[in-house]
Amino acid sequence: MKRETSYELWMRQEGIPIVEGYGLENVETIARRPWARTGGKGAFIQLKGMEGFTGMYVGEIAPRAALNPERHLYEELIYILDGVGSTEVWSGRAGERKLHFEWQKGSLFAVPLNSGHRLINGSREPALFLAVTSAPVMMDLLHDAEFVFGCDYDFHRRFDGRPDYFTPSARREERGGFMVWDSNFIADAGGALVDPSEAKGAGVRITSFDMGGSTLVGHLAEWPVGRYHKAHFHQGGAILLILRSRGYTLMWPQEAGMRPYRAGRGETVVQVDWQEGSVVSPPTGWFHQHFNTGREPARQLAFRYSGQSGKYLMGIAKALNKAGVRTSTREGGTLIEYEDEDPQIRRDYEAGLNKEGVAVQMPAFNYRED
């Protein structure tokens, strides 16, 4: 019998469902149960590619209700799936007032490390949110849940209580080849501006974000109708939430090569179909590639640890990335250029679009054989 990690044991003891797979079709529809610790309902999500680097759960807040106040020694990013409400955040310093900000569907924010916080549903309908955390790393390191949830240390450099801490910011700068948005609160991730990033694919736009001084960061990616990303690989733990359109993601292990179908290893390729609300997590070192088959630009929200674009680098996150996910495998990176990909990938994509009645908008290229 496979032994449990401290995080896996803690999840099981929490008494809510644990849903597994390479991906999930819709996080909003998975069964949720009452969760004594939070005072709401919830379910954990354990995808193949999370690998103990990241944790994820769906939380539900009853109408006109609030979750229990809590604080914890792990980083947490929260995306509002549905509903309107607010969050209170505070430190343990005597006399410091609580900060209060409002959210809606599409809002994204960071819970500052070990700060007190409480989520409040302001509507007559249940509110749903998706949370991604670094809890597995901290739980497995400390193997003491009582300390993780009961430590009273205030990280003043992470959260200083200033009134504008959660005021949306427009600050963006180029870092590590990506435009990075420094803001502790994004009001609408689905409608936010994203910056051109053609190195990742034709028409691809990507903006990274840093929140709450965390090493758990992410990015927003968007690409046009009739197009797909270039394949690449990186460390496990990254989680992709689909915000718009329909499509699929292909994933396969490096051992199958850059052209798995031509090598007779097509059986190793995993296809995860997606729509709004789907989540996908590629395993460590697996090539993966995202395809838009819908009739509108595809947009995804990625949660990951900080690489070269982050303010605070996470060593385990960049160790496998070599020269980077924007750099071709021919130049020491982890990105497969279109001309180096398996021709079957393009053929299958075009056939799928023809079936959907969607025009192919991919640029022309010649496959390389050297």
N, C-alpha and C positions, 0 to 999 in steps of 0.2 A: 504494500500500500504506500502511495506517495505521501511523504511527510508534508505537513503544512508549515508555511512560514508564519511568523507572528502576525502579519497583516491578514493572511488567509484565515487564521484562527479567530482573530478579532471580528472579521466580517461574518463568519458563521455564527459567532456568539451574539451578534447584533440582532439576529432573528428576522431579517428581511430577505427577500429573494436575491439570488446571485445568478445573473444571466451571462452566458458565455457564447463565444463564437469568434470568427474572423471579423465579422461585422454584424450589425443589427439594422433591420429595415426601418424601424421607427422607434426612437427611444420614448416617445410619448405614449405608446400603446403597451409597453411592458407592464406586467402585473406589479403593483406596489402594495406593501402591507404597512400597518401601523408601526412606527419606529419610536420606541420609548425614549431613546436618547434625545431625539430632535423634537418630539412632540407633534410630528407630522407623519407622512407616509413616505416610503422610499424603496429603492431597489438598487443593489450594486450591479455594475457592469464590468465584466472581466473579459476583455478581448485578447486574442492570441498574442498580439504584438505589444501589449502593455508590459508584460514580462517583469512585473514587480518594480518598474520604474515609476509608473503613474497609477493612480486610483481614479475611479469614476463612479458616480451614482446619480440617479434621478431622484429629486425631492419634490414632494407635494405639500402645499400649505392649504389648509381648509379655508373656505370663504370667511372673510372678516376675522381671521385668526392670525396668530403669530407662532413661529417656532420658538423653542426654548433658547434662552441665551446660552452661548457657548464660546469657548476659546480653545485653540489647539496649536500644537507645535509642528504644524505642517502648512505648506502653502496651499492656497485654494483659489481657483478661478471659477466664477459662476456666470452662466449664460441663462437668461430667462427665456424659456420655451413658450410660455403662455401666461397671460395675466398681467395685472398692474399691482404695484405695491411699493414698499420702501424697505430700507435697511438702516439699522442703527449700528454704529461702530464706536467703541470707546476703549481707552486704556485703563489700567488700574490705578493711575495716579490720582491722588485725592483731589477733589474739587474740579477735575477736568470734565467738561460737559460732553454729552454724546453728540456725535455727528449724525446727521440724518440726510439721506438722499433717496429720491424716488426712481423707480424703474418701471419698464414696460416690456412687452415681447420684443426680443432682439437686443436687450441691454446686456452688457458684459462688464464685469468688474472683478477686482481682486479683493480678497479678504486679507488685510495686513497680518503678517505672521503673529500669532498668539494674541491678537487683539480680541476684546469682547465684541460680540456681534449678535444681531437678531434680525431675522427676515420676517416681514409683516405683509400679509395679503390685504390689499385695500379694496378688493372687489367682492361681488356676490358669487363668483365662480372660483373653483380651485385654481391656484397658481402652481405652475410647474417650472422647475429649473434643472439644468444639468450642471453638475460640479465636477471638476477635474482637480486632483490633489496630488501632493507628494507624500501622502500618508504611508504608502508601502515602504518607502525608503526610511522614514522616521520610525515607523513601527518595527521594522526588521532590525534597525540599528539599536533601538532602545529596549525593545520587547517589554514595554511597560506602559500600557494604555492609560493607567491612572496618572502617570507623569505627563504623558502627551496631552491629556485633557485637563490636567490640574496644575500645571506650572504657572506661577504668577509673575514671571519675568516679563517686563515690557520692553519690546525692541523699539526704542525711541527713534532710531535712525530709519526704521521701516515706516513707523506711523507716529507723527509728531502732533497729531490733533489739530493741525491748522484748519481753519474753516473752509478753505477752498480745496482740501485734499481730494475730494471726489467731484470737483467741478471739471467738466470735460475740457481737455486741453487740445490745442491744434499743433503742438510742438512735434515736428518730424525732422529727422536727420538721417543722412546716409551712414550706414554702419555695416561692415562686413558684406558689402555688395547689395544690401537691401535697404529700402527706406523703413525707418523705425519710428513708430508713433509712441511717444511717452505720454500716457494718460492713464490715470487710475480708474477711469470710468468712461465707457463708450455707450452712448445712449441708444444707438441703433447699428449693430454690426452688419445687418443685412443691407443697409443703405449707405454705409460709410464709404468715403473715397478710398480707392486702392490705386497703387502706383504701378506704372509699367515695369514688367520684369520679363522681357522677351527671351532671356537666356533659359528660362524654364519651359518655353513653348510659345508657339505662334499666338499672339494676342493675349498672353497671360499677364495678369496684373496681380502683384503681391505687395502687401504692406505688413511688416512685422509690428508687434506691439510689446511694450514693456509696461508692467503694472505692479504697483506696490513694492517695488524694490525686490521683486522675486526672481529666482532662477527658473521658475515655471512661467513660461511666456507663450507666445504663439504668433500666428499670422492669419490674415484674411487673404484669400486667393479667389480670383475670378477669371474666367476665360469664355470666349464667345461660343455662340451656337455653331455646331458643325466642326468643332476642333477638340484636340486633346493635348494633354501635357506630355513632355518627354519623361521617360522612365528614369528613376534614380533610386538610390538606397541610402539609409542612414541608421543610426542607433534606434533600438526599439523604444517604446514609451510614447511615441507621438500618436495623437488621436485626432481624427478628422470628423467634424460634424458638418453635414450638408445643410446649407441654408436655402439653396435655390436650385431648381431644375432637376432633371433626372439623368442617370447615366450609370456607369459602372467603373470599378477599379480592378485592374489586373495586378496580381502579386505572385512572385515566384522566387525561389531561393537562388542565390548566386551560383550555386553548383550546377544549375541547369544552363548557365551561360547567358549571354546577352541575347541570343536567338534561340530560345527554348524549343520552339516548334520545329525549326530547321534541324536542331540537334536530336530530335526524337524524344524530347522531354516535355512535350505538351501537357502530359498528365500532371506535372508539378505546378502548373499555372492555376491559381485560384481566382475565380471571378466573383466579386461582391457587387451586386446591383444596388443602386442607391437612389434616393429621392430626398425631399426635404425631411429632416429629422433622422436620417440615417447616420450611423457612426461606423468608422473603419479604423483599424490600427495595424499597419504593416509590421511584421516581425523584424527583429534585428537583421540587417544585412540582406533583406529581401528587396529585389527590384519591385517597384510599384509604379503604376501609371493610371492617370485619371482621364476618363472619357465622357464628354458631354453628348448625350443623345436627345436632350430635350429641345424645346422650342424657345428657350430663353437662356441668357448667359448663366453659366453655372457658378455658384459661389459656395466656398467652404470655409469653415472656421477651424484652424488647426491649433491644438494645444501641444506643447512640447517643452523640453528643457532648452535652456539658452545655449546657442551655438555662437558662431562668429558675429551674428547680428545683435546679440544680447549685451546688455550693459554689464551683467555679471555672468561670466562664463562658467559652465558646468562641464568639468573635465570628462565625465563619462559620456556626455552627450556629443562631444566633438571627436572622441577618440577614433571612431570608425569612419568619420566623414572625409578623411584624407584631405584633398585640396578643396573639398566643398561640394554641395549639392547643385551648384550652378556651374561646375566645371566638368568638362567632358572626361570620360574614362580614358580617352587618349592622352589627356594632359594631367592624369593623376587624380582626377575627381571621381565622382560616383554617378554622373549623369550620362545616359545613353542619348547621343544625338539622333535625330530622326533618321539620318542616312545609315546609322549603325544598328537600328532596331530590326527585329524580325519582321520580314515583309507580311507575314500572316496577320500581324497585329493591325496593319492598315487595311488589309482586305476584309477582315472581320468587321472592323469599324464601319467601313463604307457600306458593307452589306446590311449592317444593322440600321444605319441611317436611311438607306433606301427603303427598308421595310417600314420605317417610321414616317417616311415622306419628308425628311429633313435634308437639306442640301449640304453636301460636304464642302467645307471652307478651308481645308488644309492646304498649305503651300506645296508646290511641286518640289520633289527632291529625287536624287538618284542614290540608290543603295550602294554602299561601299563594300568591297570584297577584300580589301587589303588588311 
